[in-house]
Structures are given as C-alpha cells and as structure tokens.
Amino acid sequence: MTDFDLLIFDCDGVLIDSESISARTLAHAVTQAGVDMTPRQILIEFTGKSESELREALVERGLADVDAVLAAWHADIYAAFRRELRPMEGIGDIVAELDVAKCVASNSTVERLGNSLGLLPLWADFAPNVFSAEMVAAPKPSPDLVELCLSKMNASRERSVMIDDSPAGIQAAFAAGVRAIGFVDPNDPRSGRREVLMAAGAEDVAFGAGELRLLLQRLGAYRARAERPMEVEA
C-alpha cells in the first residue's frame, strides 16, 4: 500500500460548509446592484473561482462599480460566516485523526480565509500552512498553488493527494502531477457532480466525510493517530 506524506485540502465546500452562504449573499449583492442572479446560478457559475476571476465575470455581465458591490458583499458574507459557518459535517474528525502532513490550498483571498476558516477550530489544525491563490501568479486551475504547497511542505508530487470539490482544483492537482480526489457535499443541489469532477481528472469522488475516509484509507493516504493507551492509576 502506497505511503503518502501530504494531504492538500481545498477550503470552501471541503473543510467548511460555506458554499450556500456564499451563493446566497453574493446573489443578493449582485441582484441589488441590478444584475439578477439566483443562488443556484451563483453556485453553478462561480464556485471554485478566485476573486479576480469573479470580478472579471461580473464585469462581463455588466455589473457597474464592481468594487463597491464586492465590498458590500464582503461585509455581508463575513457577518453571515460569524453567525452561521460550520465545518463540513464529519470533516473535523478526519482532520483530527490524521497523522500525516496537511495544508490548505484555496482560491479564496487571505482575508476571506481569515474570516471563514479562521473562525473555526479547524484553523489550528492547519495554520500556518494555509495557502491562498493570492500567494501565487495564477489561481487554480493553474498548478501554481498546488506547487506552492509542495514546496512549502517539502513534499513530493508522487506522495501527495489533493482533495477538492471544484473542477478547477482537480485540474490544478492534475497539472501539478498530484493525485486528486473529488469531494461532494451530500446536500449539494447540483446534479452530475461525480461526472464533472471525474472529467476534470479526479481518480475517485467522495460524497461526504465518510466516503472520503474510506478513499484515503484505500489509497494509503490516511494514517489515523494511534490511540494512546489508557493510564491505570496505581
């Protein structure tokens, strides 16, 4: 069984249950600014994109004063995160059990990572190894961010695994020569997610944390910490 030495996690939609909050608040912000979009449209078109890509897409849709709209959205989404954000169900147990190097590779900005993942105990499981697309020349699907992770973590591409819920993340891993596992929130309203992620280059797709644990065990990328023996009082 192959022994892996690095697990690279995407953040939104893998570690944190943020996609629905993001879609709802962004749909409200752009609709208020005169470009009607539903949360479902936001999910389909923008999930996994970096903020620079989001900005370009909104300009193409004819949104005026994108900076003001995004500033208002940031205030709204960060407030919503403080009220509502939770880890993806079951993922905290997996992260806590792992006895292998791990890091985060996210297309989110450094600011957003601090205002999302940074609100949760999960942050302490990864910090300081939380890497943003702002730290490289190009976001996922470019391999730049995955390659940054390999460099910072002193890991080989052959002994690393990427876990991502977006085609862009899977493509980035594939381009960097890193094996990729697709992840799907069982509550995701979009159909065909397995097919989309497999087409992007995932070697398998996990629906929820339970399936992810099984896939990592099968790949040999999951080494649960040995339980400490119970101490017996004299």
Secondary structure, 3 states (H helix, E strand, C coil): CCCCCEEEECCECCCECCHHHHHHHHHHHHHHCCCCCCHHHHHHHHCCCCHHHHHHHHHHCCCCCHHHHHHHHHHHHHHHHHHHCCECCCHHHHHHHECCEEEEEECCCHHHHHCCHHHCCHHHHHCCCEEEHHHCCCCCCCCHHHHHHHHHHCCCHHHEEEEECCHHHHHHHHHHCCEEEEEECCCCCCCCHHHHHHHHCCCEEEEHHHHHHHHHHHHCCCCECCCCCCCCCC
